[in-house]
Amino acid sequence: MIQKNTILTDTVYEKTKAWALLFVPFFGVSYSIMARIFIGDANDWVLGGTLLFILFLGMALRSSSKNYYASPYAYDGEMVVIADGGGVRTFSLEVNGDPDELAYKSSITFKVRKTEAPEPPEQ
């Protein structure tokens, strides 16, 4: 499912994350060790390029995550907390979409929205 206001789709995000966290660092470390064993010195250009590529992937992942969590698509709804000023709070859940769909999820996430109770009209 493509999320609005993100840079990467879910599939591209997961694949990019795997590359950034596993495959590219594995390549960099493996190359460094093999170059020192067989060549006698690691090639700084290859290692620098590997690190630059990891930096690029990390920036794309961070930007995509930041945009995703700033959007309403990251949450299943809102928990509204209404304070009346006298220490009494009322809690209500506002669900995005059909509430019956929550039963099929393994976890749900609500964003907390705090509000003050409206003042009663003067008489």
C-alpha positions as CSV (number, residue, x, y, z in Angstrom):
1,M,0.0,0.0,0.0
2,I,1.4,3.4,-1.0
3,Q,1.3,6.0,1.8
4,K,0.7,9.6,0.9
5,N,3.3,12.2,2.1
6,T,6.2,9.7,2.2
7,I,9.2,9.4,0.0
8,L,9.2,5.6,-0.2
9,T,6.5,3.0,-0.5
10,D,6.3,0.3,2.2
11,T,8.1,-2.3,0.0
12,V,10.8,0.1,-1.2
13,Y,11.3,1.3,2.4
14,E,11.8,-2.2,3.8
15,K,14.2,-3.2,1.0
16,T,16.2,0.1,1.4
17,K,16.3,-0.5,5.1
18,A,17.7,-4.0,4.6
19,W,20.4,-2.6,2.2
20,A,21.3,0.2,4.6
21,L,21.5,-2.0,7.7
22,L,22.8,-5.3,6.3
23,F,24.1,-5.6,2.8
24,V,26.1,-2.4,2.2
25,P,27.8,-2.5,5.6
26,F,28.6,-6.2,5.0
27,F,30.1,-5.3,1.6
28,G,32.2,-2.6,3.2
29,V,33.5,-4.7,6.0
30,S,34.1,-7.7,3.7
31,Y,36.0,-5.6,1.1
32,S,38.1,-4.0,3.8
33,I,39.1,-7.3,5.3
34,M,39.8,-9.0,2.0
35,A,41.7,-6.1,0.6
36,R,44.0,-6.0,3.6
37,I,44.6,-9.8,3.4
38,F,45.1,-10.1,-0.4
39,I,46.2,-6.6,-1.5
40,G,47.8,-5.4,1.7
41,D,45.9,-2.2,1.9
42,A,42.2,-1.3,1.6
43,N,41.1,1.0,-1.2
44,D,39.9,4.2,0.4
45,W,37.8,5.2,-2.6
46,V,35.7,2.0,-2.3
47,L,35.3,2.4,1.4
48,G,34.5,6.1,1.1
49,G,31.9,5.4,-1.6
50,T,30.3,2.6,0.5
51,L,30.0,5.0,3.5
52,L,28.6,7.7,1.2
53,F,26.0,5.3,-0.1
54,I,25.0,4.3,3.4
55,L,24.7,7.9,4.3
56,F,22.4,8.5,1.3
57,L,20.2,5.5,2.2
58,G,20.0,6.6,5.9
59,M,18.9,10.1,4.9
60,A,16.2,8.7,2.6
61,L,14.9,6.4,5.3
62,R,14.9,9.1,8.0
63,S,13.0,11.5,5.7
64,S,10.5,8.9,4.7
65,S,9.9,7.9,8.4
66,K,9.6,11.5,9.5
67,N,7.0,12.2,6.8
68,Y,5.1,9.0,7.6
69,Y,4.8,9.6,11.3
70,A,3.8,13.2,10.7
71,S,0.9,12.0,8.5
72,P,-2.4,10.5,9.7
73,Y,-1.6,7.2,7.9
74,A,0.8,6.2,10.7
75,Y,-2.1,6.0,13.2
76,D,-5.3,4.0,13.5
77,G,-7.0,7.0,15.1
78,E,-6.8,9.5,17.9
79,M,-7.3,9.2,21.7
80,V,-8.8,12.6,22.6
81,V,-8.2,13.7,26.2
82,I,-10.5,16.5,27.3
83,A,-9.6,18.2,30.6
84,D,-12.2,20.3,32.3
85,G,-9.8,22.3,34.3
86,G,-11.0,20.8,37.6
87,G,-8.8,17.7,37.4
88,V,-11.4,15.6,35.6
89,R,-10.4,14.2,32.2
90,T,-12.6,12.5,29.6
91,F,-11.0,10.0,27.2
92,S,-12.5,9.0,23.8
93,L,-11.2,7.1,20.9
94,E,-11.7,8.3,17.3
95,V,-10.9,5.5,14.9
96,N,-9.9,6.1,11.3
97,G,-12.0,3.9,9.1
98,D,-14.1,0.9,10.2
99,P,-13.6,0.0,13.9
100,D,-14.3,-3.7,13.1
101,E,-11.0,-3.8,11.1
102,L,-9.0,-3.2,14.4
103,A,-9.9,-6.8,15.4
104,Y,-7.7,-8.2,12.6
105,K,-4.6,-6.2,13.5
106,S,-1.8,-7.5,15.7
107,S,-1.3,-4.0,17.1
108,I,-2.9,-0.6,16.9
109,T,-1.5,2.9,17.4
110,F,-3.4,6.0,18.5
111,K,-2.2,9.6,18.4
112,V,-3.0,11.5,21.6
113,R,-4.8,14.8,21.2
114,K,-5.2,16.9,24.4
115,T,-7.9,19.6,24.5
116,E,-9.5,21.7,27.1
117,A,-13.2,21.5,27.7
118,P,-15.2,24.4,26.4
119,E,-16.2,27.0,28.9
120,P,-19.9,26.8,29.8
121,P,-22.0,29.8,28.4
122,E,-22.4,32.7,30.8
123,Q,-26.0,33.2,32.2
